[in-house]
Amino acid sequence: MALCVVLDTNVLLSGVAYPASLPGRIVAAWRGGSLQVCLSPYILDGLRRVLPKLRAKHGLSDAEIADLVDCLSFEADSVTPEPHHAPELTDPFDQAILGTLLAAEKQFQAKYLVTGDKALLACASRYTVLSPAEFWAIHGAG
């Protein structure tokens, strides 16, 4: 069984927009079957909100954005974030992302949240949160 992780919105966005980047390699590993990914509606909704910012660079139409998010949602395992409050996280969206990790750990034995979000990365002493570079250094060769 493939290693299971939660990919934050910023990793998905970077991975889709820049396939040669580390997030791009992580997304490619997922799409190639060597990673199992868990997402929540919060992560997918966040992606729907930020993908239009790529319109100028990548020329994605609204329909193409919707199709891309739908494809990712079908390929991922979906979880409802666990209700949880980490006092160090002031952004409610970050709370939902952390809740996604906790739900994915219980339901799918997810090992990590992979994110570029500094507030979430600051929680790494209490939760299994890694940056894309840290994740790739550990698991990229596999």
C-alpha positions as CSV (number, residue, x, y, z in Angstrom):
1,M,0.0,0.0,0.0
2,A,1.2,3.5,-0.9
3,L,2.3,6.0,1.7
4,C,-0.7,8.2,2.6
5,V,-0.3,12.0,3.0
6,V,-2.4,15.1,3.1
7,L,-1.4,17.7,0.6
8,D,-2.3,21.3,1.5
9,T,-3.8,23.7,-1.0
10,N,-0.5,25.5,-1.6
11,V,1.3,22.2,-2.4
12,L,-1.5,21.2,-4.9
13,L,-1.5,24.7,-6.5
14,S,2.3,24.8,-6.9
15,G,2.3,21.1,-8.1
16,V,-0.3,21.8,-10.8
17,A,1.2,25.1,-11.9
18,Y,4.8,24.1,-11.8
19,P,5.2,20.4,-12.6
20,A,9.1,20.5,-12.4
21,S,9.0,21.9,-8.8
22,L,9.1,19.8,-5.7
23,P,5.4,20.1,-5.2
24,G,5.0,19.1,-8.9
25,R,7.1,16.0,-8.3
26,I,4.9,15.2,-5.2
27,V,1.7,15.6,-7.2
28,A,3.2,13.5,-10.1
29,A,4.1,10.7,-7.5
30,W,0.5,10.8,-6.4
31,R,-0.9,10.7,-9.9
32,G,1.5,7.9,-10.8
33,G,0.3,5.8,-7.9
34,S,3.2,5.8,-5.5
35,L,1.4,8.1,-3.0
36,Q,-2.1,7.9,-1.6
37,V,-3.5,11.4,-0.9
38,C,-6.3,12.5,1.4
39,L,-8.1,15.8,0.9
40,S,-11.0,17.5,2.5
41,P,-13.6,19.8,1.1
42,Y,-11.7,22.7,2.7
43,I,-8.6,21.9,0.7
44,L,-10.6,21.4,-2.5
45,D,-12.6,24.7,-2.0
46,G,-9.3,26.5,-1.3
47,L,-8.0,25.2,-4.6
48,R,-11.1,26.3,-6.4
49,R,-10.6,29.8,-4.9
50,V,-6.9,30.2,-5.8
51,L,-6.7,28.4,-9.2
52,P,-8.2,31.4,-11.0
53,K,-5.1,33.4,-10.1
54,L,-3.2,31.1,-12.6
55,R,-5.5,32.1,-15.4
56,A,-3.1,34.7,-16.9
57,K,-0.1,32.4,-16.7
58,H,-1.7,29.1,-17.7
59,G,-4.9,30.2,-19.5
60,L,-7.3,28.0,-17.5
61,S,-11.0,28.6,-18.1
62,D,-13.6,28.3,-15.4
63,A,-14.7,25.0,-16.8
64,E,-11.1,23.7,-16.9
65,I,-10.5,24.7,-13.3
66,A,-13.7,22.9,-12.2
67,D,-12.7,19.8,-14.2
68,L,-9.2,19.9,-12.6
69,V,-10.5,20.1,-9.1
70,D,-13.1,17.4,-9.8
71,C,-10.4,15.1,-11.2
72,L,-8.2,15.6,-8.1
73,S,-11.2,15.0,-5.8
74,F,-11.9,11.7,-7.6
75,E,-8.3,10.6,-7.3
76,A,-8.0,11.4,-3.6
77,D,-9.5,9.9,-0.5
78,S,-11.9,12.4,1.1
79,V,-12.2,13.1,4.8
80,T,-14.1,15.5,6.9
81,P,-11.8,17.4,9.2
82,E,-11.8,16.5,12.8
83,P,-13.0,19.2,15.1
84,H,-9.8,20.4,16.7
85,H,-8.3,23.6,18.0
86,A,-4.6,24.3,18.0
87,P,-4.2,27.6,19.9
88,E,-1.1,28.6,17.9
89,L,-3.1,28.6,14.6
90,T,-5.0,31.9,14.2
91,D,-6.4,31.2,10.7
92,P,-9.6,29.0,10.8
93,F,-8.6,27.6,7.4
94,D,-5.3,26.3,9.0
95,Q,-7.4,24.7,11.8
96,A,-9.4,22.9,9.1
97,I,-6.2,21.7,7.3
98,L,-4.8,20.4,10.6
99,G,-8.2,18.7,11.2
100,T,-7.9,17.1,7.8
101,L,-4.6,15.6,8.9
102,L,-6.1,14.2,12.1
103,A,-9.1,12.7,10.3
104,A,-6.8,11.2,7.6
105,E,-4.5,9.7,10.3
106,K,-7.5,7.9,11.8
107,Q,-9.3,6.8,8.6
108,F,-6.4,6.2,6.2
109,Q,-3.3,6.0,8.4
110,A,-1.9,9.2,6.8
111,K,1.6,9.8,7.9
112,Y,2.1,13.5,7.0
113,L,0.6,16.9,6.2
114,V,2.8,18.3,3.4
115,T,2.5,22.1,3.3
116,G,4.4,25.3,2.6
117,D,2.3,27.2,5.2
118,K,4.6,28.7,7.8
119,A,1.9,28.6,10.6
120,L,1.2,24.9,10.0
121,L,5.0,24.1,9.7
122,A,5.5,25.8,13.1
123,C,3.2,23.0,14.5
124,A,5.7,20.3,13.4
125,S,6.8,19.6,17.0
126,R,3.3,18.5,17.9
127,Y,2.0,17.1,14.5
128,T,3.5,15.3,11.5
129,V,3.8,18.3,9.3
130,L,6.6,18.5,6.7
131,S,7.5,21.0,4.0
132,P,7.6,19.7,0.4
133,A,11.5,19.8,0.6
134,E,11.5,17.8,3.9
135,F,9.0,15.3,2.5
136,W,10.9,14.9,-0.7
137,A,14.2,14.4,1.1
138,I,12.7,11.5,3.1
139,H,10.5,9.9,0.5
140,G,11.4,11.3,-3.0
141,A,13.6,8.5,-4.0
142,G,10.9,5.9,-3.3
